[in-house]
Amino acid sequence: MTDLRNETMLILGDLIGFPTVTSDSNRDLIAYAESKLAAVGATVSITRHPEEDKANLLATIGPAVDGGVVLSGHTDVVPADEDAWTGAPFVAMRRDQRIYGRGAVDMKGFIACVLAMAPTFASADLRRPIHVALTFDEEVGCRGAPILVSDLLRMGPVPAAAIVGEPTEMAIIDAHKGCYEYTTTITGLAGHGSAPSLGVNAVQVASRYVSRLLELGRMLEHRAPVGSPYDPPHTTINVGVVSGGTARNVVAGECVIEWEMRPVTRSDSEFVLAGVEAVEEELGEEMRRVSDDVSIVTRTEGAVDGLESDPASAAVALGRALLGDQPTAVVSFGTEAGIYQAAGIPAIVCGPGSIDMAHRPDEYIEISELERCLEMLAVLTTHLSAVPRAGSDVEVRSNPG
């Protein structure tokens, strides 16, 4: 295990060194992962973003038969404000039994564990394959995962379960909220600040729009399902960015609102979108009384369904076999697991590190968490090397340790 741990830390240092902020390319990291996986004999497929210099990677180790397991991670990271960091964000640093760097926990730590284990996977007598799935643009609406999952189902073989390695401190997560992301652009009519009635102030319209979003958010508090396991228990709306206008003496001609909702139920998302449509119709009608050259346009940046709890899930059974018969838990943050589930592939979220360390300066992952993940992957290798029981795609046995 010592050699695997050291190899994992070396790989993690390499991965952190690729500045795969979502706005930039991830192709160098994908090429790095491709070379490591191809070197152990994996079958590797690369799918590219249709317009940008980004790519997914899908690799299969083991026999080309149904019933394997997907190990899924996203390669993009959120931006890092270097002034807020103790060290350079994209240079891995080891201190106090931790590895620091942007993406260390979210979620290059998991990817490093998987790549470090690749030679072990390849040398095992696998009866069912291990699929390594690396995606782009998870942080901005999970744009890469639907393409990858579609490719996986189209090319085969069909896996029996997916483990999405977001940081959960190795807890088994079987449910989480959805994540719907939007950009609303309000185009008004610019003019001189001395005659505001002759223009349509997009910033002022935006303030009313945001107010109505917040009102919908308060209404959602009363729609929380009885016994909801989430914290908070209800669907939430968050307005993250509002930008518009040019000067205090100019009637603002445009304003952009970036917002999201995280629904507990599909009916909540339908409730919000119906409310937004009504608001846009009402405000748009008022704007057109001054000019026809105005608009309110909402673009969907990402609409990712949540992961729904399923006690009979093969992924949950697998997780318990790998980690012991522990209870499952839920989280409020979104992942790509719902995409796998919606495609008919049972999924759980389980990975090293704490989500509390993600998206913050001096992001880090505990080395002990990497070790726990490596132990899980070692047990997975044993499971997929065993002869499955009749009628079972993924053998489930008690955790030997």
N, C-alpha and C positions, 0 to 999 in steps of 0.2 A: 504493500500500500504506500510505503514511503516513496518509491520510485514513481508511482502513479500520481501521488500528490505533487511531487516536484515537477513532473511533466505538465500537470494541469496548471500550475502557477506560471510556468514558462509560456504555455500557450495563452493563458489569460493575459499575460503581459503583452504578447504579440497582438491579441485582439483589441486590447485597450488602445494600443498604438495606432489602430486604424480609426481616424476621426469620422465615424459614420453617423454624423448628425443627419437627421432626416432630410434636411435641405440639400445634402450633398450625396455623392455616390457611395455605394457600399461595395462596388465591384472588386476593389483590392482585397477586401476581407473575404468575399465569396471565392475569389481565385485562390486565396490562402487555404480556405477550408477544402476547396475542391482538390488541391494538390495533396493534402493530408489524407483525404478519404480515398482518392484514386490510388494512392500509394499502398493501401491495404486491400485493394481489389474491389472496392465498392463500385457499383453502377451509379454514375452521377449524371443528373440532368439539370440543366440551367435554363430558367425561363426569365426573360428580360421584360422590364417595364416597357410598354409600347412607345412611350415618349421621352422618358428620362433614363439616365445612365445608372440604372439600378437593376438588381436581379435577385431572384429566388434560387435556392439550391435544394434539390431533392436527391438524396442518395440512399441506396439500398445495400445493406450488408447481409449476406445470407441467401438462402434459396428464394427463388421467385415464386412463392406460394402465398395464398391468402392467410390471414390470421396473425400477422406480425404486429409490431408496436411502433408507433411514430414517436420520436423524440423531437419536440418542436421548440424552436427559439427564434426570436426576432433579432436582426442584426443592427437596427438603427437605434440611436440614442438621442436624448434631448440635448439642446445646446448647453454649453458650460461657460459661465461667466468667469474667466480666468482670474479676475481681480478678487473674486470671493473664495478662491481655492488657496489652500496652503501650498500646494505644489502644482505642477503642470497637469491639467486634467487628462491629457492623452498620453501621459507617461506613467506607467504603473509604478507604484511605490509600495514596498512592504514595510509595515510598522505595527508593532503590538499585535502580532499574529493576525493581521488584516492586510488585504490587498486593496489599495486605494486607486481610484481612477474612474473617469466617466464610463458608465456601462458595466462596472465591476460586478454590481448586483443585478442590474436591469439591462440585459440579462446575459452578459458575456461570461459570467461565472458558470452558468449551466452549460453554455455552448462549449466552453473550455473543457469541462468534465466529459462531455460527449466525445469531443475530438481526441482527448487523451485516452479514452476507453476504446477508440476505434480499432486499434490493433488487437485488443482483447476480444472484441466482438468478432473480428475477422478470423482469429485463430480458433474460436470455439466451434463446436459441432452444432451450429444453430439448426433447429428443425423449423423455426419460423423466423422471418427476417426482422431486422431492425432498420427502420427508415429514419434518416436524419433530415429534418426539414428546417431550413433557414430562410426567413422571409425579410422583405423590406417594408418600410413605412407602417409598422405597427403603431408607432406613436402618433400618427396623424390619421387614424381611421382604419387601420388594418387593411391597407390597400393591396398588400402583396399576398396575404394568406388565401383569399378566395381563388386567386389564380393558381397557387400551388396546390390547394386541395382539389381543384378541378382537374389539374394535371395528374394528381395521384390517382383519382378515381378513373380517369380516362386511360391511363397507361397501365394501372395495376402494378402488382397485386394489391388487393383490398386489405387494409389492416383491420385488426380487431379492436384496437384501442389506441388512444393518443395521450401522451403526457406532455403538457405544455409547461416548460420549466421556469415560469415566472417565480420570483422570490416569495416563498410561503414558509420559510424556515422548515422545509421538508414536511409540512402538514399537507394532508390530502384535502384539496378543495374541490367540492363537487357542485358548487353553484356560485354564480356571481351575477351582478347586474349587467345589463346591456350598456352600450355606449354609443350614443348618436351625436355626431358633431356637425355643426352648421356654420356657414358664413352668410350673413344677411347684408346685402349692399343696398343702401338707400340713396337714390339719385334724386337730388332736389334741383332747385334753380338758383344759381349763385346771383348775388347782387350786392349793392352797397349797404353797409350796416345802417345808414341813415334812413333807408326806406325798406325795412324788412318785409312789409306787406306785399312788395312787388316781387319778392322771391319766395322760394320754398326752402326753409332752413333744414337741411338734412340732419344736422346734429340735434336740433330740437325734436324732429320727428323720431330720431333714434332714441332720445331720452324717454319719450312716451312708449316706444316699442320695448325698451328694456324694462320700464315700469310694469308693462303688461306681462312680460316674461316672469318677473318676480312675483306678480300676483298669481300667475299660474303655479309657480313654485309653492306658494303658500297653500293653494288649494290642494296640491298633491299631498301635503302633509296629512290631510284628512282622508286620503284614499289608501293609506297604508294597509296592506292585508293584515288580518288578524293573525298574530303569531309570526309576523315577518321576522326572519332571522338576521336581517341586515341592520347595520348601524351607519347612517340613520335608516329606519325601517321603511321609509317611503322613497319614491322616485324623486330625484333631485334635478334642478336646473342650475347651471352656473354660467354667468356671463364673464368670459375671460378677457376679452379685448374689445375696446371701443376706440375707433380712430377716425377723425374727420376734421374738416375745416382747414383754413389757411391762415386766418388772422382774426383778431377780435372785432375788427370793423368790417368784416366781409360775411355776408350771408352764406353759410356753408353749402356748397353744391353737392357734397358727397359725404357719407359716413358709413363705415363698415363695422359690423358687430360680429364677433366670433363667440359662439356660445355652444353649450352642450347640454344634453340631458342623459341621465343614467336610470333607465326604467327598471322597475321591479317586475312589471307585467307588461305584456304587449298592449293591453287596453289602456294603460297609462300613456304609452307613446302615442297611441291614436288620439287620446284626449288632448295631449299637448299640441299635436300637429293640427288638430281641428281648431284649437284656440288660436294658434299662430295664424292660420289661414283667415280666421275672422278678424284678427287685429290688422293684418295686412290689407284686407279688403276695406276696412273702416278708414285706416290712415291713408290708403291710396286714393280713396274717393275724395278726402279732404284736400290732398295734394293736387289732384287734377282740377280742382276748382280754380287754381291759379294758372296751371300750365299742363299741357298734355305730355310734355317732355320730361316726365318724372316717372319713377318706378321704385318698387320694393321687390327685390329678388333674393330668394333664399336658396343657396346651393348646399346640397348635402355633401359633406366632406367624407363622412363615413357613417355607416349604419350597421353596427355589429350587435347581433342579438346576444342576450345573456346566456349563461350556462345554466340549464335547468337541472335540479336535483333528480336523480333517478336511482333509487335504491338497488335496482336490478342491473345497473350498469356494469358491463364487463371491465370498464376502466377503473371503477371504484373497487371491484373485486381484485383486480390486478394490483392496485395501489396498496391495498391491505396485505396482500400476499408479500409484497416487496418490503413493506415498512412495518409490518405487524398489524394486528387487528385494532387499529386506532379509529376513533370516531372521525367522521368527516366534518368539515367546517365550511363556512361561506366567507366571501370577501365582497367588498363594494366596488373594487376597481375592476375594470374590464380586461379581458385577454382574448386571444385567438381561439380559446377552447370552444366557445359557442359556435364558431364557424365549422369546426370539425363535427360537433354534435349535430348541427343543422344538415350536414352532408351525410349523416348516418353513421359517423364514426364516434363511438363513445369516448368521452374525454374527461380528464381531470387536470387540475393545475397543481403542480408540485415541483418545487425547485429550491435551491440553496439561497440563504440570505433572507434579510428582512426587507419588506416593501418600504419600511420607514426610512431606509437609506437611499431609496431611489429618487432621482430628480432633484438632488440637493448638492450643494458644494461638498467637497471631500467625501464623495460617495465611496463606500467600501463594502467588502464582503469578508466575513470571518473565514479564515483558513479551515477551521473546524467544520464549517458548513459545506465547504467543497469536499471535505473528507466524507461527510454524511451522504452527499450526492453520489460520490464514487462508490460507496458501499451499496447504495440502492441499485446503481447500474450493474454492479457485479452480480447482485442477486438476480437482476433481470436477465443477465446472460445465462445464468444457470437455468432459469425458468424456460427460456426459449430454446435451450439445448435439450430439454427433457421431452420425452414422447408425450404429446397431449392426451388427455383423457378422451374417451369417445364422446363426440358431440360438443367438444370444447375447442375453440380456436386458440385460446391462450391458457396454458395450464396454470392452475391456481393451487398452490400448496402453502403450508404454514411456513413462515419465515424461519429459517434454520438458526438464525442468530438474533 
